[in-house]
């Protein structure tokens, strides 16, 4: 499945704590009807996650949106959980987080 966000894939879970999330155990779309919880990821043309959603009983529990530098390093993460305000995290191209802010 493709849409304006890119290629869509589905996964069982993720591993680690670093951003972007590392999604594991890809699921076939035909098997989603049998799952209560899964992760939906939209990938860009370089196969990087640009949107990651945790879906629970058909509802989006949380969503991550990622932007990258040209070299592939994470530039920005926007994290939304439920009805909370999005949290923005900006990176300097290394593992250091430069700032955390709420969306204006």
DSSP file (Angstrom, degrees, kcal/mol; ACC not computed):
  #  RESIDUE AA STRUCTURE BP1 BP2  ACC     N-H-->O    O-->H-N    N-H-->O    O-->H-N    TCO  KAPPA ALPHA  PHI   PSI    X-CA   Y-CA   Z-CA
    1    1 A X              0   0    0      0, 0.0     7,-3.2     0, 0.0     2,-0.4   0.000 360.0 360.0 360.0 134.8    0.0    0.0    0.0
    2    2 A X  E     +A    7   0A   0      5,-0.2     2,-0.2    40,-0.1     5,-0.2  -0.954 360.0 158.9-125.0 147.3    1.3    3.5   -0.9
    3    3 A X  E >   -A    6   0A   0      3,-1.3     3,-2.0    -2,-0.4     0, 0.0  -0.822  62.7 -68.5-146.9-169.4   -0.1    6.9    0.0
    4    4 A X  T 3  S+     0   0    0      1,-0.3     3,-0.1    -2,-0.2    -2,-0.0   0.703 130.4  57.4 -62.2 -18.0    1.3   10.4    0.2
    5    5 A X  T 3  S-     0   0    0      1,-0.3    -1,-0.3    39,-0.0     2,-0.3   0.614 116.1-109.4 -86.0 -13.1    3.5    9.4    3.2
    6    6 A X  E <   -A    3   0A   0     -3,-2.0    -3,-1.3    36,-0.1    -1,-0.3  -0.740  63.8  -7.6 119.1-168.3    5.2    6.6    1.3
    7    7 A X  E     -AB   2  43A   0     36,-1.4    36,-3.0    -2,-0.3     2,-0.5  -0.408  65.4-139.9 -66.3 136.5    5.1    2.8    1.3
    8    8 A X  E     + B   0  42A   0     -7,-3.2     2,-0.3    34,-0.2    34,-0.2  -0.864  25.8 169.4-105.0 131.6    3.1    1.3    4.1
    9    9 A X  E     - B   0  41A   0     32,-2.8    32,-3.1    -2,-0.5     2,-0.4  -0.918  21.6-138.1-133.5 162.0    4.3   -1.8    6.1
   10   10 A X  E     -CB  27  40A   0     17,-0.6    17,-3.2    -2,-0.3     2,-0.3  -0.949  17.6-173.0-126.7 144.1    3.1   -3.4    9.2
   11   11 A X  E     -CB  26  39A   0     28,-2.8    28,-2.9    -2,-0.4    15,-0.2  -0.928  28.8-135.1-137.0 156.6    5.1   -4.9   12.1
   12   12 A X  E    S-     0   0A   0     13,-2.0     2,-0.2    12,-1.0    13,-0.2   0.872  78.9 -33.3 -76.9 -40.3    4.5   -6.9   15.3
   13   13 A X  E     -C   24   0A   0     11,-1.6    11,-2.6    12,-0.1     2,-0.3  -0.833  55.7-112.8-160.4-168.6    6.7   -4.9   17.6
   14   14 A X  E     -C   23   0A   0      9,-0.3     2,-0.3    -2,-0.2     9,-0.2  -0.936  18.2-143.3-139.9 164.3    9.9   -2.9   18.0
   15   15 A X  E     +C   22   0A   0      7,-2.3     7,-0.9    -2,-0.3     3,-0.1  -0.936  55.9  18.0-129.4 154.9   13.2   -3.3   19.8
   16   16 A X  S    S-     0   0    0     -2,-0.3     6,-0.1     1,-0.1    -2,-0.1  -0.130  71.4-105.2  81.5-179.8   15.5   -0.9   21.6
   17   17 A X  S    S+     0   0    0      2,-0.1    -1,-0.1     4,-0.1     2,-0.1   0.438  79.2 104.3-125.0  -7.1   14.9    2.5   23.0
   18   18 A X  S    S-     0   0    0      2,-0.1     2,-0.3    -3,-0.1     4,-0.2  -0.383  73.2 -81.7 -77.2 156.2   16.6    4.8   20.4
   19   19 A X  S    S+     0   0    0      2,-0.1    55,-0.2    -2,-0.1     2,-0.1  -0.803 107.0  46.5 -99.8 147.6   14.8    6.8   17.8
   20   20 A X  S    S-     0   0    0     -2,-0.3    -2,-0.1     1,-0.0    -3,-0.0   0.642 100.5-115.1 -68.3 157.0   13.8    6.1   15.2
   21   21 A X        -     0   0    0     -2,-0.1     2,-0.9     1,-0.1    28,-0.1  -0.277  19.1-130.1 -59.0 144.1   12.1    3.0   16.5
   22   22 A X  E     -C   15   0A   0     -7,-0.9    -7,-2.3    -4,-0.2     2,-0.2  -0.860  25.6-152.7 -99.2 103.3   13.5   -0.3   15.1
   23   23 A X  E     -C   14   0A   0     -2,-0.9     2,-0.3    -9,-0.2    -9,-0.3  -0.536  14.6-170.3 -81.2 140.9   10.4   -2.2   13.9
   24   24 A X  E     +C   13   0A   0    -11,-2.6   -11,-1.6    -2,-0.2   -12,-1.0  -0.873  49.6  31.3-130.8 161.0   10.7   -6.0   13.9
   25   25 A X  E    S-     0   0A   0     -2,-0.3   -13,-2.0   -14,-0.2    -1,-0.2   0.990  74.6-137.4  58.3  75.5    8.6   -9.0   12.6
   26   26 A X  E     -C   11   0A   0    -15,-0.2     2,-0.3    -3,-0.1   -15,-0.3  -0.331  16.5-146.9 -62.4 140.5    6.9   -7.7    9.5
   27   27 A X  E     -C   10   0A   0    -17,-3.2   -17,-0.6    -2,-0.0     2,-0.3  -0.841  12.7-119.6-109.6 145.1    3.3   -8.7    9.1
   28   28 A X    >   -     0   0    0     -2,-0.3     3,-1.8     1,-0.1     4,-0.4  -0.626  24.7-123.8 -78.4 142.6    1.4   -9.4    5.9
   29   29 A X  G >  S+     0   0    0     -2,-0.3     3,-1.4     1,-0.3     4,-0.4   0.837 110.6  62.9 -56.9 -33.9   -1.6   -7.1    5.5
   30   30 A X  G 3  S+     0   0    0      1,-0.3     3,-0.4     2,-0.1    -1,-0.3   0.748 100.7  53.8 -63.6 -23.4   -3.9  -10.1    5.2
   31   31 A X  G X  S+     0   0    0     -3,-1.8     3,-1.1     1,-0.2    -1,-0.3   0.489  82.9  88.2 -90.4  -3.6   -3.0  -11.1    8.8
   32   32 A X  G X  S+     0   0    0     -3,-1.4     3,-1.9    -4,-0.4    -1,-0.2   0.815  75.8  66.2 -67.2 -30.1   -3.9   -7.7   10.3
   33   33 A X  G 3  S+     0   0    0     -3,-0.4    -1,-0.3    -4,-0.4    -2,-0.1   0.768 100.3  52.6 -62.7 -24.0   -7.5   -8.7   10.9
   34   34 A X  G <  S+     0   0    0     -3,-1.1     2,-0.4    -4,-0.1    -1,-0.3   0.388  97.8  84.3 -90.9   2.9   -6.3  -11.3   13.4
   35   35 A X    <   -     0   0    0     -3,-1.9     3,-0.1     1,-0.1    22,-0.0  -0.870  51.0-170.1-113.0 139.3   -4.3   -8.8   15.4
   36   36 A X  S    S+     0   0    0     -2,-0.4    21,-3.3     1,-0.3    22,-0.4   0.774  83.1  29.2 -87.5 -32.9   -5.4   -6.5   18.2
   37   37 A X  E     + D   0  56A   0     19,-0.2     2,-0.3    20,-0.1    -1,-0.3  -0.991  69.7 138.8-133.8 135.2   -2.1   -4.5   18.3
   38   38 A X  E     - D   0  55A   0     17,-2.0    17,-3.1    -2,-0.4     2,-0.4  -0.964  43.7-108.8-160.7 171.3    0.5   -3.8   15.6
   39   39 A X  E     -BD  11  54A   0    -28,-2.9   -28,-2.8    -2,-0.3     2,-0.5  -0.928  21.6-156.8-111.5 134.6    2.7   -1.1   14.3
   40   40 A X  E     -BD  10  53A   0     13,-2.9    13,-3.0    -2,-0.4     2,-0.4  -0.942  14.6-172.1-109.1 128.8    2.1    0.7   10.9
   41   41 A X  E     -BD   9  52A   0    -32,-3.1   -32,-2.8    -2,-0.5     2,-0.5  -0.973  16.0-154.9-126.5 138.0    5.1    2.3    9.3
   42   42 A X  E     -BD   8  51A   0      9,-2.8     8,-3.2    -2,-0.4     9,-1.4  -0.949  20.3-157.8-107.8 128.8    5.3    4.6    6.3
   43   43 A X  E     -BD   7  49A   0    -36,-3.0   -36,-1.4    -2,-0.5     6,-0.2  -0.817   6.8-136.5-111.4 144.5    8.7    4.5    4.5
   44   44 A X    >   -     0   0    0      4,-2.4     3,-2.1    -2,-0.3   -37,-0.1  -0.195  46.0 -82.0 -84.6-174.8   10.3    7.0    2.3
   45   45 A X  T 3  S+     0   0    0      1,-0.3    -1,-0.1     2,-0.1   -39,-0.0   0.692 132.2  54.7 -66.0 -18.3   12.2    6.2   -1.0
   46   46 A X  T 3  S-     0   0    0      2,-0.1    -1,-0.3    26,-0.0     3,-0.1   0.250 119.8-110.5 -94.4  11.5   15.3    5.4    1.1
   47   47 A X  S <  S+     0   0    0     -3,-2.1     2,-0.3     1,-0.2    -2,-0.1   0.773  71.7 142.8  64.2  29.8   13.3    2.9    3.1
   48   48 A X        -     0   0    0     18,-0.0    -4,-2.4     1,-0.0     2,-0.4  -0.777  59.2-106.7 -96.4 145.1   13.5    5.1    6.3
   49   49 A X  E     +D   43   0A   0     -2,-0.3    -6,-0.2    -6,-0.2     3,-0.1  -0.564  41.4 167.9 -70.7 126.0   10.5    5.3    8.6
   50   50 A X  E    S+     0   0A   0     -8,-3.2    16,-2.1     1,-0.4     2,-0.4   0.654  72.9  22.3-108.3 -27.3    8.8    8.7    8.2
   51   51 A X  E     -DE  42  65A   0     -9,-1.4    -9,-2.8    14,-0.2     2,-0.4  -0.990  64.8-177.1-139.5 132.5    5.7    7.9   10.2
   52   52 A X  E     -DE  41  64A   0     12,-2.7    12,-2.9    -2,-0.4     2,-0.4  -0.995   6.7-176.0-130.7 126.1    5.2    5.1   12.8
   53   53 A X  E     -DE  40  63A   0    -13,-3.0   -13,-2.9    -2,-0.4     2,-0.6  -0.973  20.9-144.4-125.4 134.5    1.9    4.4   14.4
   54   54 A X  E     -DE  39  62A   0      8,-2.4     7,-3.1    -2,-0.4     8,-0.9  -0.884  22.8-159.8 -93.4 121.4    1.0    2.0   17.1
   55   55 A X  E     -DE  38  60A   0    -17,-3.1   -17,-2.0    -2,-0.6     2,-0.5  -0.906  12.4-179.9-108.4 124.1   -2.5    0.7   16.4
   56   56 A X  E >  S-DE  37  59A   0      3,-3.0     3,-2.1    -2,-0.5   -19,-0.2  -0.984  74.4 -19.3-126.6 119.4   -4.5   -0.9   19.2
   57   57 A X  T 3  S-     0   0    0    -21,-3.3    -1,-0.1    -2,-0.5   -20,-0.1   0.877 128.2 -52.8  49.0  42.6   -8.0   -2.2   18.5
   58   58 A X  T 3  S+     0   0    0    -22,-0.4     2,-0.3     1,-0.2    -1,-0.3   0.362 118.4 106.9  81.1  -4.9   -8.1   -0.1   15.3
   59   59 A X  E <  S-E   56   0A   0     -3,-2.1    -3,-3.0     0, 0.0     2,-0.7  -0.819  75.5-115.0-106.9 146.4   -7.2    3.2   17.1
   60   60 A X  E     -E   55   0A   0     -2,-0.3    -5,-0.2    -5,-0.2    22,-0.1  -0.709  29.5-178.6 -81.2 115.7   -3.9    5.0   16.9
   61   61 A X  E     -     0   0A   0     -7,-3.1    21,-2.0    -2,-0.7     2,-0.3   0.879  68.3  -7.1 -82.2 -42.5   -2.3    4.9   20.4
   62   62 A X  E     -EF  54  81A   0     -8,-0.9    -8,-2.4    19,-0.2     2,-0.4  -0.986  61.0-156.0-150.0 161.3    0.8    6.8   19.5
   63   63 A X  E     -EF  53  80A   0     17,-2.7    17,-2.9    -2,-0.3     2,-0.4  -1.000   0.5-164.0-140.6 136.3    2.5    8.3   16.4
   64   64 A X  E     -EF  52  79A   0    -12,-2.9   -12,-2.7    -2,-0.4     2,-0.4  -0.962   4.9-166.3-115.3 136.9    6.1    9.2   15.7
   65   65 A X  E     -EF  51  78A   0     13,-2.1    13,-2.5    -2,-0.4     2,-0.4  -0.995  12.5-163.4-122.1 129.9    7.0   11.4   12.7
   66   66 A X  E     - F   0  77A   0    -16,-2.1     2,-0.3    -2,-0.4    11,-0.2  -0.882  13.4-169.4-119.4 144.2   10.6   11.5   11.7
   67   67 A X  E     - F   0  76A   0      9,-2.3     8,-2.9    -2,-0.4     9,-1.7  -0.956  16.2-155.4-124.5 149.5   12.8   13.8    9.5
   68   68 A X  E     - F   0  74A   0     -2,-0.3     6,-0.2     6,-0.3     2,-0.1  -0.887  16.2-118.6-126.8 152.0   16.3   13.0    8.4
   69   69 A X    >   -     0   0    0      4,-3.0     3,-2.2    -2,-0.3     6,-0.1  -0.391  45.5 -99.0 -73.5 165.2   19.5   14.8    7.4
   70   70 A X  T 3  S+     0   0    0      1,-0.3    -1,-0.1     2,-0.1    -2,-0.0   0.803 125.2  58.2 -58.0 -30.3   20.8   14.1    3.8
   71   71 A X  T 3  S-     0   0    0      2,-0.1    -1,-0.3     1,-0.1    22,-0.0   0.446 122.4-105.5 -82.2   1.9   23.3   11.6    5.4
   72   72 A X  S <  S+     0   0    0     -3,-2.2    -2,-0.1     1,-0.3     2,-0.1   0.305  75.1 136.7  95.5  -8.8   20.4    9.6    6.9
   73   73 A X        -     0   0    0      1,-0.1    -4,-3.0    -5,-0.1    -1,-0.3  -0.422  66.2 -95.6 -71.3 148.0   20.9   10.7   10.5
   74   74 A X  E     +F   68   0A   0     -6,-0.2    19,-0.6   -55,-0.2    -6,-0.3  -0.458  43.7 174.2 -66.8 129.4   17.8   11.6   12.5
   75   75 A X  E     +     0   0A   0     -8,-2.9    16,-2.8     1,-0.4     2,-0.3   0.787  62.4   2.2-102.3 -41.4   17.1   15.3   12.4
   76   76 A X  E     -FG  67  90A   0     -9,-1.7    -9,-2.3    14,-0.2     2,-0.4  -0.997  52.5-164.6-154.0 141.5   13.7   15.7   14.1
   77   77 A X  E     -FG  66  89A   0     12,-2.8    12,-3.1    -2,-0.3     2,-0.5  -0.999   3.7-165.3-130.0 132.1   11.1   13.5   15.9
   78   78 A X  E     -FG  65  88A   0    -13,-2.5   -13,-2.1    -2,-0.4     2,-0.5  -0.977  12.9-167.4-115.3 119.0    7.6   14.5   16.6
   79   79 A X  E     -FG  64  87A   0      8,-3.1     8,-2.8    -2,-0.5     2,-0.5  -0.929   7.3-176.7-116.4 124.1    5.9   12.2   19.1
   80   80 A X  E     -F   63   0A   0    -17,-2.9   -17,-2.7    -2,-0.5     2,-0.5  -0.977   3.0-171.7-120.7 127.1    2.2   12.2   19.8
   81   81 A X  E >   -F   62   0A   0     -2,-0.5     3,-2.2     4,-0.2   -19,-0.2  -0.968  57.3 -54.7-120.6 117.8    0.6   10.0   22.4
   82   82 A X  T 3  S-     0   0    0    -21,-2.0   -19,-0.0    -2,-0.5   -22,-0.0  -0.286 115.3 -23.6  56.4-131.1   -3.2    9.9   22.6
   83   83 A X  T 3  S+     0   0    0     -3,-0.1    -1,-0.3     2,-0.0     3,-0.1   0.334 106.3 120.2 -94.9   5.9   -4.7   13.3   22.9
   84   84 A X  S <  S-     0   0    0     -3,-2.2     2,-0.1     1,-0.1    -3,-0.1  -0.252  76.1 -91.5 -67.6 158.2   -1.5   14.9   24.5
   85   85 A X        -     0   0    0      1,-0.1    -4,-0.2    -5,-0.1    -1,-0.1  -0.436  52.3 -98.0 -64.8 142.6    0.3   17.7   22.8
   86   86 A X        -     0   0    0     -6,-0.1    17,-1.4    -2,-0.1     2,-0.5  -0.326  32.3-140.3 -61.7 144.4    3.0   16.6   20.4
   87   87 A X  E     -GH  79 102A   0     -8,-2.8    -8,-3.1    15,-0.2     2,-0.5  -0.928  12.9-152.0-107.3 133.0    6.6   16.5   21.7
   88   88 A X  E     -GH  78 101A   0     13,-4.0    13,-2.7    -2,-0.5     2,-0.4  -0.897  10.9-173.2-108.5 130.4    9.3   17.7   19.3
   89   89 A X  E     -GH  77 100A   0    -12,-3.1   -12,-2.8    -2,-0.5     2,-0.4  -0.992   6.0-163.1-123.6 127.4   12.9   16.4   19.6
   90   90 A X  E     -GH  76  99A   0      9,-2.2     8,-2.0    -2,-0.4     9,-1.2  -0.878   4.5-160.0-111.9 143.2   15.6   17.9   17.4
   91   91 A X  E     - H   0  97A   0    -16,-2.8     6,-0.2    -2,-0.4     4,-0.1  -0.872  20.9-140.1-123.6 152.9   19.0   16.3   16.8
   92   92 A X        -     0   0    0      4,-1.2     3,-0.1    -2,-0.3   -17,-0.1   0.235  63.8 -87.2 -96.3  13.7   22.3   17.6   15.7
   93   93 A X  S    S+     0   0    0    -19,-0.6     2,-0.1     1,-0.5   -19,-0.1   0.297 109.8  73.6  98.0  -9.6   23.2   14.7   13.4
   94   94 A X  S    S-     0   0    0      2,-0.3    -1,-0.5   -21,-0.1   -20,-0.1  -0.330 107.3 -81.2-112.3-159.3   24.8   12.7   16.2
   95   95 A X  S    S+     0   0    0     -2,-0.1     2,-0.3    -3,-0.1     0, 0.0   0.496  96.2 107.1 -85.3  -2.6   23.2   10.8   19.1
   96   96 A X        -     0   0    0      1,-0.0    -4,-1.2     2,-0.0     2,-0.6  -0.585  66.5-137.8 -82.3 136.3   22.9   14.1   21.1
   97   97 A X  E     -H   91   0A   0     -2,-0.3    -6,-0.2    -6,-0.2     3,-0.1  -0.826  14.8-169.3 -91.6 120.2   19.5   15.6   21.5
   98   98 A X  E     -     0   0A   0     -8,-2.0     2,-0.3    -2,-0.6    -7,-0.2   0.882  62.8  -7.0 -79.5 -39.2   19.7   19.4   21.1
   99   99 A X  E     -H   90   0A   0     -9,-1.2    -9,-2.2     2,-0.0     2,-0.4  -0.998  46.8-153.6-157.1 154.2   16.2   20.4   22.2
  100  100 A X  E     +H   89   0A   0     -2,-0.3     2,-0.3   -11,-0.2   -11,-0.2  -1.000  31.1 158.4-128.7 130.3   12.8   19.1   23.3
  101  101 A X  E     -H   88   0A   0    -13,-2.7   -13,-4.0    -2,-0.4     2,-0.3  -0.964  38.5-113.6-147.1 160.8    9.8   21.3   22.8
  102  102 A X  E     -H   87   0A   0     -2,-0.3   -15,-0.2   -15,-0.2     2,-0.1  -0.715  46.2 -96.0 -92.3 150.5    6.1   21.2   22.5
  103  103 A X              0   0    0    -17,-1.4    -1,-0.1    -2,-0.3   -17,-0.0  -0.444 360.0 360.0 -63.7 135.0    4.5   22.1   19.2
  104  104 A X              0   0    0     -2,-0.1    -1,-0.2    -3,-0.0    -2,-0.0   0.509 360.0 360.0 -65.4 360.0    3.3   25.8   19.3
